[in-house]
């Protein structure tokens, strides 16, 4: 009853061009299993490099059948007619995508094609009023933020992502292109960055294609909208037409968020990969209702590390932490952070990871123990930054692969050691009075839940008492415009690495500035 994709494949094969499996799947949006079944029923020639085409006789028979019977049909593309006017942007995005960091399969990364991200940008402009608008990209391995910036330079875009490489790449490319794009680190399972909350007019997301992943990413997108009466969420989601039950689970997750589906554009998104779902995904335009934000908050609180389709954080994963009281030898924690077995130190106060990262802990903590579930290892640096304790012991599912890099980020505040999957962080002594750079860095990182610019400003005033708040704020803005409205917990790693040099530069500007009054 739905022969469209296979008829498109037959039409493409009828002209006897050579095809690869990946190219034919991407052009037709048919699942790989469907294309394989079709080819088994046809007479094809195969080249040594794996390409194939119909025999001349088979191609003629197919062409005749298409002339007298069903004809290929493509769903209406609302912006396809605009694409030729932006061929230069497509080519630029092709190069940007080619140079981008390779996707990580454990994060369900599959790169969208250049024309897909440009068509997303064109659809936003055709459907919504974008001058002066704010866009939130909830994950952006596809570089949609750059495509939007190239076509709609008046849009202010914030990108939230867990992949440090993508954040660094987007920042670098946006600076080269002069685009208004800022980046924030976040593991969405642990919360949306404070600076991204209630900030956007439109949120775009291409999440992991599980009901858990779609539900969480869309919930965070809703938390990022500043006006639920006029805001929209744009979602890319795809499933094989052979597995409608999976699509139903996702649509039920959207229903639970009380969203109105204003439009669904079939096969709008095309990808380099994801052949099981035809290298394609639909595009949903979702409108919040009065109950959506409350539903999103409730959904996000149902914390689960398993949202992906592959790896230790896959929905089917059964990896768990096993911690006993003996593992806490030499440490008497004032608080246990994360999910701990009830029999371990039952009298010690406990805190959820999401709460720990969202706000400072109310009581004084000298010693803390943290349990990080499998798949949350990338949050280690931020969990430690959020902990103003003398000694922190963190238990992970597996050893940290890049502990040296994490230690370098935290050097102003902690010294790290590791024993397998257990990391101990001991707070450093306060820096010497004459080391002004270290003193400012320590002041910023000691206030991890506060804004970088505010802590930096106050530290500069502490060094030179005649400096006004306005002067100090301007000095920080001139030195590090990326520090505006951001906390250390949401700064991407590349910005944390730049922080010492930026602080040093602000001190040089301060020394060169005339005294106030």
Secondary structure as GFF3:
##gff-version 3
##sequence-region A 1 517
A	DSSP	alpha_helix	4	13	.	.	.	ID=ss1
A	DSSP	alpha_helix	21	28	.	.	.	ID=ss2
A	DSSP	alpha_helix	32	40	.	.	.	ID=ss3
A	DSSP	beta_strand	44	46	.	.	.	ID=ss4
A	DSSP	beta_strand	52	54	.	.	.	ID=ss5
A	DSSP	alpha_helix	56	68	.	.	.	ID=ss6
A	DSSP	three_ten_helix	80	86	.	.	.	ID=ss7
A	DSSP	alpha_helix	87	99	.	.	.	ID=ss8
A	DSSP	three_ten_helix	105	107	.	.	.	ID=ss9
A	DSSP	alpha_helix	114	127	.	.	.	ID=ss10
A	DSSP	beta_strand	134	138	.	.	.	ID=ss11
A	DSSP	alpha_helix	144	151	.	.	.	ID=ss12
A	DSSP	beta_strand	156	161	.	.	.	ID=ss13
A	DSSP	alpha_helix	164	177	.	.	.	ID=ss14
A	DSSP	beta_strand	181	185	.	.	.	ID=ss15
A	DSSP	three_ten_helix	194	196	.	.	.	ID=ss16
A	DSSP	beta_strand	202	205	.	.	.	ID=ss17
A	DSSP	alpha_helix	211	224	.	.	.	ID=ss18
A	DSSP	beta_strand	232	237	.	.	.	ID=ss19
A	DSSP	alpha_helix	244	256	.	.	.	ID=ss20
A	DSSP	beta_strand	259	270	.	.	.	ID=ss21
A	DSSP	three_ten_helix	275	277	.	.	.	ID=ss22
A	DSSP	beta_strand	280	288	.	.	.	ID=ss23
A	DSSP	alpha_helix	292	301	.	.	.	ID=ss24
A	DSSP	three_ten_helix	325	328	.	.	.	ID=ss25
A	DSSP	beta_strand	335	337	.	.	.	ID=ss26
A	DSSP	beta_strand	350	351	.	.	.	ID=ss27
A	DSSP	alpha_helix	353	358	.	.	.	ID=ss28
A	DSSP	beta_strand	367	371	.	.	.	ID=ss29
A	DSSP	three_ten_helix	377	379	.	.	.	ID=ss30
A	DSSP	alpha_helix	380	385	.	.	.	ID=ss31
A	DSSP	beta_strand	391	395	.	.	.	ID=ss32
A	DSSP	alpha_helix	403	409	.	.	.	ID=ss33
A	DSSP	beta_strand	414	419	.	.	.	ID=ss34
A	DSSP	beta_strand	422	427	.	.	.	ID=ss35
A	DSSP	alpha_helix	436	446	.	.	.	ID=ss36
A	DSSP	alpha_helix	452	463	.	.	.	ID=ss37
A	DSSP	alpha_helix	469	479	.	.	.	ID=ss38
A	DSSP	three_ten_helix	481	483	.	.	.	ID=ss39
A	DSSP	alpha_helix	493	512	.	.	.	ID=ss40
###
